Amino acid sequence: MQSIALDRGYDTGAVHRGLELLGITGYIPAVQFSNSPEKYGFYYLPQEDAFCCPEGVRLVYQRLNCSQTTGKYLRCYQVQGDTCRHCERNSDCFKQTGIRRRILGSSCYPAFYRGHQRVGSETYWRMMRLRKIWAEGSFSVLKREHCLSKAKKRGIPAVTEECLLSVMALNLKRMVKAIFLSNTSLKSGSRIFFFDPDFFFVNRSRIFRKLVCRSWRE
């Protein structure tokens, strides 16, 4: 797997970083935060792993802070010295207690930023379109026709088994439909091909062993 498209719920720094470590390019819609630093004119410098304010002052990476409410670690970017105290735009800057302005971001913010840079690209929209067709479409069918709107079992192994059985049923229905459609004649020049519905499976194989094709002349 080289690329993957996910929904907005996976837009976290840990997911972006995990995909990079696996060598997978992720395409994930960006979550719009109400208090993002870009709203106040701040922007990220990936080469320096630092933020820059509208006045050109750097907010460099200092440490990892543990959030008391969520228990997650956040990357702390902070201004050096007391520059903010004497800044002319201090009153217009985002409200924060303390002398120095600081920004708290994801613990894997560099990977988080790189993932957001792909949002809106041509490849991004193509991947999102394919996801709507294959992932969201299949998921809606599973919820509507295979009772996956709510898990019936308990525990991750049991729920995984339930999902796999539902997916297997969906794939079997699609396979039967494909075989039924293949029995219709396919005209090619002076020949009409008919596909035999009898087929065989190979153990430990995911494909048909043989699909007998018989040709008939008009």
Residue pairs with C-beta under 8 A, 6 or more apart in sequence:
1 24
2 23
2 24
2 25
3 24
3 25
3 26
3 27
3 123
3 127
4 19
4 24
4 25
4 26
4 27
4 127
5 26
5 27
5 28
5 127
5 128
5 130
5 131
5 135
6 15
6 26
6 27
6 28
6 131
7 28
7 29
7 131
8 28
8 29
8 30
8 31
10 26
10 28
11 28
11 29
11 30
11 31
11 115
12 106
12 112
13 105
13 106
13 107
13 108
13 109
13 111
13 112
14 106
14 107
14 108
15 26
15 28
16 26
16 28
16 108
16 111
16 112
16 114
16 115
17 108
17 111
17 112
19 25
19 26
19 115
20 111
20 114
25 118
26 115
26 118
27 118
27 119
27 123
27 124
27 127
27 128
28 115
28 119
29 119
29 128
30 116
30 119
35 94
37 43
37 51
37 94
37 103
39 94
40 54
40 93
40 94
41 53
41 54
42 51
42 52
42 53
42 54
42 59
42 103
43 51
43 52
44 50
44 51
44 52
44 109
44 113
45 51
45 52
45 58
46 110
46 113
46 114
48 58
48 60
49 60
49 61
49 109
49 110
50 58
50 59
50 60
50 61
50 77
51 58
51 59
51 77
51 103
52 58
52 59
53 59
53 79
53 93
53 101
54 89
55 87
55 88
55 89
57 79
57 83
57 84
57 87
58 79
58 80
59 77
59 78
59 79
59 101
59 102
59 103
60 77
60 78
60 80
61 75
61 76
61 77
62 76
62 77
62 78
62 102
63 76
64 73
64 74
64 75
64 76
64 107
65 73
65 74
65 75
65 76
65 104
66 72
66 73
66 74
67 73
67 74
72 107
73 107
74 104
74 105
74 106
74 107
75 104
75 105
75 106
75 107
75 108
75 109
76 102
76 103
76 104
77 102
77 103
77 104
77 105
78 100
78 101
78 102
78 103
79 100
79 101
79 102
80 100
81 100
82 99
82 100
83 100
84 90
84 93
84 99
84 100
84 101
85 99
87 93
93 101
94 101
96 102
105 112
106 112
118 124
138 167
138 170
139 148
141 170
142 148
142 163
142 166
142 167
142 170
143 149
146 166
146 169
146 170
147 166
148 162
148 163
148 166
151 159
151 162
152 162
153 159
153 161
153 162
179 195
179 197
179 199
182 195
182 211
183 194
183 195
183 197
185 192
185 193
185 194
186 192
186 193
190 217
190 218
191 215
191 216
191 217
191 218
192 215
192 216
192 217
192 218
193 213
193 214
193 215
193 216
194 213
194 214
194 215
194 216
195 211
195 212
195 213
196 211
196 212
196 213
196 214
198 212
199 208
199 209
199 210
199 211
199 212
200 208
200 209
200 210
201 208
201 209
202 209
